[in-house]
Every structure is written in structure tokens, then in C-alpha cells.
């Protein structure tokens, strides 16, 4: 046995000598992805819409012609509201200036065709994300900015406690919208009757409702809150507790430019991440000087160049929060406690809030 082992050892030595003394190849080191500069690992396809926006000098945004809390011109003609601020945030990301945006008031009937034809770059008009709209129009919903549902606005004097007490009622509803279809589904499912009073806009619906041309007014609850705030006596009207549908609202873009869709999507997420990290428009500049938290530093463009992946500047998210605000500021200012609507956060609270909501942004990493 000893002689056999010795012979085997000699054979190995001889083979090694015949190899010219070369060292045996080392085991390949595992590949490690360097994430310190993600832009060096992937170059995004350029966005035609972004190029057009920069050449033109402003973002073209389609909005509601007049819905309190979401999109309306103030007494000076300056556009205000939740959907308006989403567009301003996109302009801050794409152009570094939230004021470089022009607003086009668009009816519910024309909103999708205006986007399809390229008359606007983004539609931010209290529009619900649904299967048919997402798959059948050549459009993409970039993100959910407001979790809503359809409800009913009624005179407090009627003493109603539920929409199921509305059998035989005259109900104002905007024609050609999801609200019209949802209304029919709700009443058919319960064997109830009603008379639809079709209107062409929220403004006309308010007018008909206040002039007693219909008994109740149905639509997204956030829109009904806006309509109620514009009535002569808002306190004389209530929104019934029933929520008869899911209405996830958000900005819409054309489906043929995925990079632009990502820009709009991450603009929304930047406002949510800003709230998660405790940033505000008043504190973000100081945070950019002192932040040590890695998540905050990435969001504000202090570490890594995530903006380059979308063709944006390094400080794109910083500009959004500095010029427009984090999500909670936008909500509070336009539809929340600092607005006439006084809407609670509800489902639109952060996922980790004391009273958790559905608001959740993917991590920036």
C-alpha cells in the first residue's frame, strides 16, 4: 500500500513538472454588482416625451376644468389642487422647475383622446384605474395617487342613512364615466329602481343637484366632497356612508414611452418616500446638508445618481419635495385639514402610520 501511494505521488509530481511550472487556475471569484453608481450598469432608453418637454420648455398637463380640491383656477387664474400639484411635481423632476407646466382643462369625455393624440404629456384628472382603461386604450396608469370609492351626496334634511334607501330616487351622474356604470350595477344587484339624470360635468351635476333637478348626486367621494364645498350651504349636505366601488385615481400617460411612465411613477413615489422619511418642503434643504440616513441621502441625490437612470438630474427628487412638497403636505394643502374639503387621510395614510392606510412606495435602491 505504501509503495502504491508513493508511486501515485511521484506521478503527480511528474505531471506537475510537465505543466511547465504553471500555477493551477484559481476558483473564479463570485461576481459582485457594484451599486455605488447604478447608472454605470444600465443606460435607460431615452424618453421621447422628456426630450419634447425639454425642447418645448414645459410639461403639458390635462386636468379637470374645475373640481375644488383637485383642479381649479383661483381668483387670479392660477391653477390649484391635488392633481395640479402632481403635474407640478413632474415638471420639477423633468425640468427642475415646478412652474414649467401648462394646464389644459379637459372634459371626462375627451380626456383619453387628448392624451392618445399627444395634445398633453400627462393626464392628471381624478381618473380611475381600471382593467379596460389600462389594457384597451394604449395608455398606462403610472401610479395611484388617491385611493377613492364612489358614494352619494344627499341633503341632510332627507335623513338618509344608506344608499339602499334610494329606490325610486332621481340621481345625478356624469355621463360616460365609470360612475354611471357603477350606479347601474349597484341598483341592479339589489333589485332597486332609480332614474339617472345625466350631466356632462361635475359643475353641471352640482348645479342640477342644488336646483333640485335630482335628489342625490353620485361620483367619487373625493369629488363629492369638492362639490359639497362649492355649494351655497355645505353643512346642509352629507355624503352617505356607502362606498359602492373601488376608484384608484392617478396620472395617465401614453403606453409607448416606458421611461416617461417611470418618470411620472417615481415622481409620485418621491413624494410618498419624502413623507416616510419625515421630509417637508421647509426642512428638505437643511436635510440635504445634514442627512446621514442612507435612504434620505439616496432620495435627495447625495449618494449615487439614480436620476441618470431616467435621464434626470441627480437632485430630481429633492426639487420635487422642495418646490411642491412631500405627499402629506400636498394632501393637507389641497384636500385635507388646510382645505375646505377637510378629508381624512383614511386609505391614503401611509402603510406604517398609527392608523395605517394603503399608501406604499417601493424602495429607492
MIROFI-53403 format. One record per residue (C-alpha): x, y, z negated; residue in three letters. Coordinates in steps of 0.25 Angstrom, whole numbers, plus 5000, padded with zeros to 4 digits. Layout:
! residues N
XYZALA
...
***
This chain:
! residues 365
500050005000UNK
501150104996UNK
501850075010UNK
500550105017UNK
500350235010UNK
501850275013UNK
501650235028UNK
500450325028UNK
501150445022UNK
502250425032UNK
501250425044UNK
500650555039UNK
502050625037UNK
502450575051UNK
501150635057UNK
501350765050UNK
502750775056UNK
502250745070UNK
501250865068UNK
502450965069UNK
502251005054UNK
500951085057UNK
500051105045UNK
498751035044UNK
497551125048UNK
496851195036UNK
495351175034UNK
494751295041UNK
494351405031UNK
492851425030UNK
492251545038UNK
491951655029UNK
491051765034UNK
491551905031UNK
490351985027UNK
491052115023UNK
490752165037UNK
489552095043UNK
489652185056UNK
490952115060UNK
490151975061UNK
488952015069UNK
488652125078UNK
487152155080UNK
486552175093UNK
486352315095UNK
484952375094UNK
484352445106UNK
483352515097UNK
484452565088UNK
485252615100UNK
484052685105UNK
483752745092UNK
485152805090UNK
485152855104UNK
483752915102UNK
484152965088UNK
482952925081UNK
482052805077UNK
480652795084UNK
479652745073UNK
478252715075UNK
477352745063UNK
475852755059UNK
475252885063UNK
474852915049UNK
474752825037UNK
475052885024UNK
476252825017UNK
476752755029UNK
476852855041UNK
476252995041UNK
476753135045UNK
476753225033UNK
476353375034UNK
477653415040UNK
477553305051UNK
478653215044UNK
478353065045UNK
478252995031UNK
477952865026UNK
478352725023UNK
478452675038UNK
479052815041UNK
480152785031UNK
480452655037UNK
480752715050UNK
481652825044UNK
482452715037UNK
482652645051UNK
483152785056UNK
484052795044UNK
484652655047UNK
484752675062UNK
485152825063UNK
485652865049UNK
484452965048UNK
483052935043UNK
482553055050UNK
482953005064UNK
481552935067UNK
480352985075UNK
478952935071UNK
477952885081UNK
476552875076UNK
475952745082UNK
474552685081UNK
474352545076UNK
473852505090UNK
475152565097UNK
476252535086UNK
476752405092UNK
476752445107UNK
477452575103UNK
478552485097UNK
478552385109UNK
478752495119UNK
479852555112UNK
479152685108UNK
479652665094UNK
480852595088UNK
480152545075UNK
478652535071UNK
478452575056UNK
476952585055UNK
476352505044UNK
476352375053UNK
476152235048UNK
477052125052UNK
476252005058UNK
476551885066UNK
475951935079UNK
476552065078UNK
477952005075UNK
477851905086UNK
476951955097UNK
477352105099UNK
478852095102UNK
479052165088UNK
479752135075UNK
479452185061UNK
480752225055UNK
480352215040UNK
479252225030UNK
479152365024UNK
477852355017UNK
477052235012UNK
475652265014UNK
474252205016UNK
472852245021UNK
471852305012UNK
470552385011UNK
470352535007UNK
469052565001UNK
468252674994UNK
468352654979UNK
466952684978UNK
466552554985UNK
467052484972UNK
467652364981UNK
468552264974UNK
468952174986UNK
468952175001UNK
467952055001UNK
466852154997UNK
466952225010UNK
466052135018UNK
465252225028UNK
466152345026UNK
466652435037UNK
468152425037UNK
469052525044UNK
470252445050UNK
471352495060UNK
471052425074UNK
472152335080UNK
472852315067UNK
473152195058UNK
472152255048UNK
471052235058UNK
471352085059UNK
471552065044UNK
470252135041UNK
469452035050UNK
470251915044UNK
469951955030UNK
468451975032UNK
468251845041UNK
468951765031UNK
467951805020UNK
466751805029UNK
466551955027UNK
466052055037UNK
466552195040UNK
466552305050UNK
467852345056UNK
467952495058UNK
469152505067UNK
470052625066UNK
471352665075UNK
472252715063UNK
472352725048UNK
472052865049UNK
470752835056UNK
470452725046UNK
470552825035UNK
469652925042UNK
468552815044UNK
468752765030UNK
468652895024UNK
467452935033UNK
466652815028UNK
466752745042UNK
467152625035UNK
467052565021UNK
468552525019UNK
469852535027UNK
470752415029UNK
472252415032UNK
473652395026UNK
473552425011UNK
474652525012UNK
473952595024UNK
472652595016UNK
473452665004UNK
473952765014UNK
472552785020UNK
471952805006UNK
473052905002UNK
472552995014UNK
471052985010UNK
470353105004UNK
470153034991UNK
471152924990UNK
470752884976UNK
469352854981UNK
469852734989UNK
470452594985UNK
471252484992UNK
470552354989UNK
471452244983UNK
471252154994UNK
472552125003UNK
472052055015UNK
473352035023UNK
474852045023UNK
475352165030UNK
476852175030UNK
477252305036UNK
478552345043UNK
479252405054UNK
479252345068UNK
480252345079UNK
480352285093UNK
480852145093UNK
481952165104UNK
482952235095UNK
483252145083UNK
484352235078UNK
483352355077UNK
482452265070UNK
483552235060UNK
483852385058UNK
482352415055UNK
482252285046UNK
483552315038UNK
483152465037UNK
481952415029UNK
482752315021UNK
483752425017UNK
482652505010UNK
482252375003UNK
483652344999UNK
483852484995UNK
482752474985UNK
483252334980UNK
484652404977UNK
484052524970UNK
484452624980UNK
483652744984UNK
483752864993UNK
484252944981UNK
485352844976UNK
485852774988UNK
486952884991UNK
487552864977UNK
487352714978UNK
488252724991UNK
489352784983UNK
489252694971UNK
488552564975UNK
489352434971UNK
488252334973UNK
488552254986UNK
487152254991UNK
487052404989UNK
488352424996UNK
487952345008UNK
486652415009UNK
487252555009UNK
488352515019UNK
489452525009UNK
489952375011UNK
489852305024UNK
489252365037UNK
487852305038UNK
487352415047UNK
488252375058UNK
487552245060UNK
486352335065UNK
487152445071UNK
486852535060UNK
487752615051UNK
488352565039UNK
487452655030UNK
486152625037UNK
485452575024UNK
486052685016UNK
485452785025UNK
484052715025UNK
484052725009UNK
484652865009UNK
483752925019UNK
482452845017UNK
482552765004UNK
482452624999UNK
481152555000UNK
480552594987UNK
480752744990UNK
480052725003UNK
478952654997UNK
478752744985UNK
478852874994UNK
477952825005UNK
476852734999UNK
477252714985UNK
477152794972UNK
477652924978UNK
476652924989UNK
475152944990UNK
474952794993UNK
475552744979UNK
475652604984UNK
476352504974UNK
477552424979UNK
476752294978UNK
477252194988UNK
478252304993UNK
479052294980UNK
480452234980UNK
480552084979UNK
481252094966UNK
480452214960UNK
479752204946UNK
478452184954UNK
479052104966UNK
478652134980UNK
478952074993UNK
480052174997UNK
481352105000UNK
482552135009UNK
483552035014UNK
484952065008UNK
485952155015UNK
487152065016UNK
***
